[in-house]
Amino acid sequence: MKFLVFQHIPVEHPGIFRDFMTKDGISWDTIELDEGDTIPDLDGYHALIVMGGPMDVWEEEKYPWLIDEKKTIHEAIVDRGLPYIGFCLGHQLMADALGGKVGPMSEPEVGILDIELNAEGLHSPLFSGLPKQIKSLQWHGAEVSEAPTGSTVLAHSPVCAIQALQFGDSAFSLQCHIELTSTTVSDWGQVPEYEQSLEKTLGPGSLKKLDIEAKKYMTEFNHSAKLIYNNFITQLEKLSI
């Protein structure tokens, strides 16, 4: 199999999912949109993975490539039924591309926090085998405020009502991050926008504390990521039969 990956900043890559894909013999093409990479035709790809980034979905004048990206996401999900999984910005982009609404939060949601699956989430193929509460990394100041028509909300947190979405049988997205590796927090902390939201929410010097806390839960993050990855691949294979 071959996947297509959209990235919006080099340090926000598929993380530990790269290890899983390599082990399974899955190849992938990375399109670094912020560096001017051209989006290829979707023929020949078996899934689309869309990662996070410091930009917002409504900043099309500042980042004009967002327009084509959202058109491609709509084509992938609606026109082609291509399996899709998005994280953070990738979650918001799916919602926007499918007609939902995304806007700024009253304050950023940042830190090692739990999301909670609702009844639909507990029955979603993406979360099979996972507990009702899932520990994750949150690092965002925007949120999906209205889910797209025809989608299903799968999870929430105390300050973000739409933490995960499903559209059809093969498109999924998560606002939170479970794809972490041991260097994720320290790498992201070098991005000015991320550092600012971190310190605004958790206080000056909070990067080191967050890095330590993330490493404390890394085994749990990686376990959740593996289950979600396996579930996504299983669903993809079912749809390919």
C-alpha positions as a Markdown table, in Angstrom:
| # | Residue | x | y | z |
|---|---|---|---|---|
| 1 | Met | 0.0 | 0.0 | 0.0 |
| 2 | Lys | 1.0 | 3.6 | -0.5 |
| 3 | Phe | -0.3 | 6.6 | 1.5 |
| 4 | Leu | -0.2 | 10.3 | 0.9 |
| 5 | Val | 0.7 | 12.6 | 3.8 |
| 6 | Phe | 0.0 | 16.3 | 3.9 |
| 7 | Gln | 2.3 | 18.2 | 6.3 |
| 8 | His | 2.1 | 21.9 | 7.1 |
| 9 | Ile | 5.4 | 22.2 | 9.0 |
| 10 | Pro | 8.3 | 19.7 | 9.0 |
| 11 | Val | 8.2 | 18.9 | 12.7 |
| 12 | Glu | 4.6 | 17.8 | 12.6 |
| 13 | His | 5.0 | 14.5 | 10.8 |
| 14 | Pro | 3.1 | 11.2 | 11.4 |
| 15 | Gly | 5.4 | 10.5 | 14.4 |
| 16 | Ile | 5.3 | 6.9 | 15.6 |
| 17 | Phe | 2.9 | 6.1 | 12.7 |
| 18 | Arg | 6.0 | 6.2 | 10.5 |
| 19 | Asp | 7.4 | 3.3 | 12.4 |
| 20 | Phe | 4.1 | 1.3 | 12.1 |
| 21 | Met | 3.9 | 2.0 | 8.4 |
| 22 | Thr | 7.5 | 1.0 | 7.8 |
| 23 | Lys | 7.1 | -2.2 | 9.7 |
| 24 | Asp | 4.0 | -3.1 | 7.6 |
| 25 | Gly | 5.7 | -2.3 | 4.3 |
| 26 | Ile | 3.6 | 0.7 | 3.6 |
| 27 | Ser | 5.3 | 3.5 | 1.7 |
| 28 | Trp | 4.2 | 7.1 | 1.7 |
| 29 | Asp | 4.7 | 10.4 | -0.1 |
| 30 | Thr | 5.0 | 13.5 | 2.0 |
| 31 | Ile | 3.7 | 16.7 | 0.6 |
| 32 | Glu | 5.1 | 19.7 | 2.5 |
| 33 | Leu | 2.5 | 22.3 | 1.7 |
| 34 | Asp | 4.1 | 25.1 | 3.6 |
| 35 | Glu | 7.2 | 24.7 | 1.4 |
| 36 | Gly | 5.3 | 24.9 | -1.9 |
| 37 | Asp | 5.0 | 21.2 | -2.7 |
| 38 | Thr | 2.4 | 20.4 | -5.4 |
| 39 | Ile | -0.5 | 18.2 | -4.5 |
| 40 | Pro | -0.4 | 15.1 | -6.7 |
| 41 | Asp | -3.3 | 13.3 | -8.3 |
| 42 | Leu | -4.9 | 10.9 | -5.8 |
| 43 | Asp | -4.8 | 7.9 | -8.1 |
| 44 | Gly | -2.6 | 5.1 | -6.8 |
| 45 | Tyr | -2.9 | 6.1 | -3.1 |
| 46 | His | -4.7 | 4.0 | -0.6 |
| 47 | Ala | -5.2 | 6.6 | 2.2 |
| 48 | Leu | -4.6 | 10.2 | 3.0 |
| 49 | Ile | -3.1 | 11.3 | 6.3 |
| 50 | Val | -3.2 | 15.0 | 7.2 |
| 51 | Met | -1.1 | 16.4 | 10.0 |
| 52 | Gly | -1.2 | 19.5 | 12.2 |
| 53 | Gly | 0.3 | 22.9 | 11.8 |
| 54 | Pro | 0.5 | 26.4 | 13.3 |
| 55 | Met | -1.8 | 28.0 | 10.7 |
| 56 | Asp | -5.6 | 28.1 | 10.9 |
| 57 | Val | -8.1 | 26.8 | 8.3 |
| 58 | Trp | -9.5 | 30.3 | 7.7 |
| 59 | Glu | -6.1 | 31.9 | 6.8 |
| 60 | Glu | -6.4 | 31.3 | 3.1 |
| 61 | Glu | -5.1 | 34.7 | 2.1 |
| 62 | Lys | -1.9 | 34.1 | 4.2 |
| 63 | Tyr | -1.7 | 30.5 | 3.1 |
| 64 | Pro | -3.4 | 30.2 | -0.3 |
| 65 | Trp | -2.4 | 26.6 | -0.6 |
| 66 | Leu | -5.1 | 25.8 | 2.0 |
| 67 | Ile | -7.7 | 26.3 | -0.8 |
| 68 | Asp | -6.4 | 23.5 | -2.9 |
| 69 | Glu | -5.7 | 21.3 | 0.2 |
| 70 | Lys | -9.3 | 21.5 | 1.3 |
| 71 | Lys | -10.6 | 20.8 | -2.2 |
| 72 | Thr | -8.4 | 17.7 | -2.3 |
| 73 | Ile | -9.6 | 16.6 | 1.1 |
| 74 | His | -13.2 | 16.9 | -0.1 |
| 75 | Glu | -12.3 | 15.0 | -3.3 |
| 76 | Ala | -10.6 | 12.3 | -1.3 |
| 77 | Ile | -13.4 | 11.7 | 1.2 |
| 78 | Val | -16.6 | 12.5 | -0.7 |
| 79 | Asp | -15.8 | 11.8 | -4.3 |
| 80 | Arg | -13.4 | 8.9 | -3.9 |
| 81 | Gly | -14.2 | 7.4 | -0.5 |
| 82 | Leu | -10.4 | 7.4 | 0.1 |
| 83 | Pro | -9.6 | 6.4 | 3.7 |
| 84 | Tyr | -8.6 | 9.5 | 5.7 |
| 85 | Ile | -7.1 | 10.2 | 9.1 |
| 86 | Gly | -6.4 | 13.8 | 10.3 |
| 87 | Phe | -4.7 | 15.1 | 13.4 |
| 88 | Cys | -5.3 | 18.5 | 15.0 |
| 89 | Leu | -5.2 | 20.9 | 11.9 |
| 90 | Gly | -6.0 | 17.8 | 9.9 |
| 91 | His | -9.1 | 17.3 | 12.0 |
| 92 | Gln | -10.2 | 20.9 | 11.5 |
| 93 | Leu | -9.4 | 20.8 | 7.7 |
| 94 | Met | -11.7 | 17.8 | 7.3 |
| 95 | Ala | -14.5 | 19.5 | 9.1 |
| 96 | Asp | -14.1 | 22.7 | 7.1 |
| 97 | Ala | -13.7 | 20.8 | 3.8 |
| 98 | Leu | -17.0 | 18.9 | 4.4 |
| 99 | Gly | -19.0 | 22.0 | 5.4 |
| 100 | Gly | -18.5 | 22.2 | 9.1 |
| 101 | Lys | -17.4 | 25.3 | 11.0 |
| 102 | Val | -14.0 | 26.0 | 12.7 |
| 103 | Gly | -13.2 | 28.9 | 14.9 |
| 104 | Pro | -10.9 | 30.2 | 17.7 |
| 105 | Met | -11.3 | 28.9 | 21.2 |
| 106 | Ser | -11.8 | 31.3 | 24.1 |
| 107 | Glu | -8.4 | 30.0 | 25.3 |
| 108 | Pro | -6.0 | 27.4 | 24.0 |
| 109 | Glu | -6.3 | 23.7 | 25.1 |
| 110 | Val | -2.7 | 22.7 | 25.9 |
| 111 | Gly | -1.2 | 19.9 | 28.0 |
| 112 | Ile | -1.5 | 16.2 | 28.7 |
| 113 | Leu | -5.2 | 15.8 | 29.0 |
| 114 | Asp | -7.9 | 13.2 | 28.6 |
| 115 | Ile | -10.5 | 13.0 | 25.9 |
| 116 | Glu | -13.7 | 10.9 | 26.5 |
| 117 | Leu | -15.4 | 8.8 | 23.9 |
| 118 | Asn | -19.1 | 9.1 | 23.7 |
| 119 | Ala | -21.4 | 6.2 | 22.8 |
| 120 | Glu | -20.7 | 6.6 | 19.1 |
| 121 | Gly | -17.0 | 6.7 | 19.7 |
| 122 | Leu | -17.1 | 3.5 | 21.7 |
| 123 | His | -18.7 | 1.8 | 18.7 |
| 124 | Ser | -16.6 | 3.4 | 16.1 |
| 125 | Pro | -14.1 | 1.1 | 14.3 |
| 126 | Leu | -11.3 | 3.6 | 14.9 |
| 127 | Phe | -11.5 | 3.3 | 18.7 |
| 128 | Ser | -12.0 | -0.5 | 18.9 |
| 129 | Gly | -10.2 | -1.8 | 22.0 |
| 130 | Leu | -9.6 | 1.6 | 23.5 |
| 131 | Pro | -10.9 | 2.7 | 26.9 |
| 132 | Lys | -13.6 | 5.4 | 27.3 |
| 133 | Gln | -11.0 | 7.9 | 28.4 |
| 134 | Ile | -7.8 | 8.3 | 26.3 |
| 135 | Lys | -4.8 | 10.3 | 27.4 |
| 136 | Ser | -3.5 | 12.6 | 24.7 |
| 137 | Leu | -1.4 | 15.7 | 24.0 |
| 138 | Gln | -3.5 | 18.8 | 23.3 |
| 139 | Trp | -1.9 | 21.9 | 21.7 |
| 140 | His | -4.4 | 24.0 | 19.9 |
| 141 | Gly | -6.2 | 27.3 | 20.0 |
| 142 | Ala | -8.9 | 26.6 | 17.4 |
| 143 | Glu | -11.6 | 24.0 | 17.4 |
| 144 | Val | -14.4 | 22.5 | 15.3 |
| 145 | Ser | -17.4 | 24.4 | 16.5 |
| 146 | Glu | -19.9 | 22.7 | 14.2 |
| 147 | Ala | -19.6 | 19.2 | 12.8 |
| 148 | Pro | -20.2 | 18.7 | 9.1 |
| 149 | Thr | -23.6 | 17.4 | 8.1 |
| 150 | Gly | -23.5 | 13.6 | 7.8 |
| 151 | Ser | -20.6 | 13.3 | 10.2 |
| 152 | Thr | -20.6 | 11.7 | 13.7 |
| 153 | Val | -18.9 | 13.2 | 16.8 |
| 154 | Leu | -17.0 | 10.5 | 18.6 |
| 155 | Ala | -15.3 | 12.2 | 21.5 |
| 156 | His | -15.1 | 15.4 | 23.6 |
| 157 | Ser | -13.1 | 17.0 | 26.3 |
| 158 | Pro | -14.2 | 19.5 | 29.0 |
| 159 | Val | -13.3 | 22.5 | 26.9 |
| 160 | Cys | -13.7 | 21.1 | 23.4 |
| 161 | Ala | -16.9 | 19.4 | 22.4 |
| 162 | Ile | -15.7 | 17.9 | 19.1 |
| 163 | Gln | -12.5 | 16.0 | 19.8 |
| 164 | Ala | -13.0 | 13.3 | 17.1 |
| 165 | Leu | -15.1 | 12.9 | 14.0 |
| 166 | Gln | -16.1 | 10.1 | 11.6 |
| 167 | Phe | -17.5 | 10.6 | 8.1 |
| 168 | Gly | -18.8 | 7.5 | 6.4 |
| 169 | Asp | -16.9 | 4.3 | 6.9 |
| 170 | Ser | -13.4 | 5.5 | 6.2 |
| 171 | Ala | -12.8 | 9.1 | 7.2 |
| 172 | Phe | -11.7 | 9.9 | 10.7 |
| 173 | Ser | -10.1 | 12.8 | 12.5 |
| 174 | Leu | -8.8 | 13.7 | 16.0 |
| 175 | Gln | -8.2 | 17.1 | 17.5 |
| 176 | Cys | -5.7 | 15.6 | 20.0 |
| 177 | His | -2.3 | 14.0 | 19.4 |
| 178 | Ile | -1.5 | 10.4 | 20.0 |
| 179 | Glu | 1.2 | 10.0 | 17.4 |
| 180 | Leu | 3.9 | 11.2 | 19.8 |
| 181 | Thr | 7.5 | 10.2 | 19.9 |
| 182 | Ser | 10.1 | 11.0 | 22.6 |
| 183 | Thr | 11.1 | 14.2 | 20.8 |
| 184 | Thr | 7.7 | 15.5 | 19.8 |
| 185 | Val | 7.2 | 18.1 | 22.6 |
| 186 | Ser | 10.8 | 19.4 | 22.5 |
| 187 | Asp | 10.6 | 19.7 | 18.7 |
| 188 | Trp | 7.2 | 21.5 | 18.7 |
| 189 | Gly | 8.4 | 23.8 | 21.5 |
| 190 | Gln | 10.8 | 25.4 | 19.0 |
| 191 | Val | 7.9 | 26.6 | 16.9 |
| 192 | Pro | 7.1 | 30.2 | 18.0 |
| 193 | Glu | 3.3 | 29.9 | 17.7 |
| 194 | Tyr | 3.4 | 26.7 | 19.8 |
| 195 | Glu | 5.7 | 28.1 | 22.4 |
| 196 | Gln | 3.5 | 31.2 | 22.8 |
| 197 | Ser | 0.3 | 29.2 | 23.3 |
| 198 | Leu | 2.1 | 26.8 | 25.7 |
| 199 | Glu | 3.4 | 29.6 | 27.9 |
| 200 | Lys | 0.1 | 31.6 | 27.7 |
| 201 | Thr | -1.8 | 28.5 | 29.0 |
| 202 | Leu | 0.7 | 26.8 | 31.3 |
| 203 | Gly | 3.0 | 29.6 | 32.2 |
| 204 | Pro | 6.7 | 30.6 | 31.5 |
| 205 | Gly | 9.1 | 27.7 | 31.4 |
| 206 | Ser | 6.4 | 25.1 | 30.9 |
| 207 | Leu | 8.0 | 23.4 | 27.9 |
| 208 | Lys | 10.4 | 21.4 | 30.1 |
| 209 | Lys | 7.6 | 20.3 | 32.4 |
| 210 | Leu | 5.4 | 19.3 | 29.5 |
| 211 | Asp | 8.2 | 17.3 | 27.9 |
| 212 | Ile | 8.8 | 15.4 | 31.2 |
| 213 | Glu | 5.1 | 14.7 | 31.6 |
| 214 | Ala | 4.8 | 13.5 | 28.0 |
| 215 | Lys | 7.7 | 11.1 | 28.4 |
| 216 | Lys | 6.0 | 9.8 | 31.5 |
| 217 | Tyr | 3.0 | 8.7 | 29.5 |
| 218 | Met | 4.8 | 7.8 | 26.3 |
| 219 | Thr | 4.1 | 4.1 | 26.6 |
| 220 | Glu | 0.4 | 4.8 | 27.0 |
| 221 | Phe | 0.5 | 7.2 | 24.0 |
| 222 | Asn | 2.3 | 4.7 | 21.9 |
| 223 | His | -0.2 | 1.9 | 22.9 |
| 224 | Ser | -3.2 | 4.1 | 21.9 |
| 225 | Ala | -1.5 | 5.1 | 18.7 |
| 226 | Lys | -0.9 | 1.5 | 17.7 |
| 227 | Leu | -4.5 | 0.5 | 18.4 |
| 228 | Ile | -5.8 | 3.4 | 16.4 |
| 229 | Tyr | -3.3 | 2.7 | 13.6 |
| 230 | Asn | -4.3 | -1.0 | 13.5 |
| 231 | Asn | -8.0 | -0.1 | 13.5 |
| 232 | Phe | -7.5 | 2.3 | 10.6 |
| 233 | Ile | -5.6 | -0.3 | 8.6 |
| 234 | Thr | -8.2 | -3.0 | 9.4 |
| 235 | Gln | -11.0 | -0.7 | 8.2 |
| 236 | Leu | -9.0 | 0.2 | 5.1 |
| 237 | Glu | -8.5 | -3.4 | 4.3 |
| 238 | Lys | -12.2 | -4.2 | 4.8 |
| 239 | Leu | -13.2 | -1.5 | 2.4 |
| 240 | Ser | -10.7 | -2.8 | -0.2 |
| 241 | Ile | -12.1 | -6.3 | -0.3 |
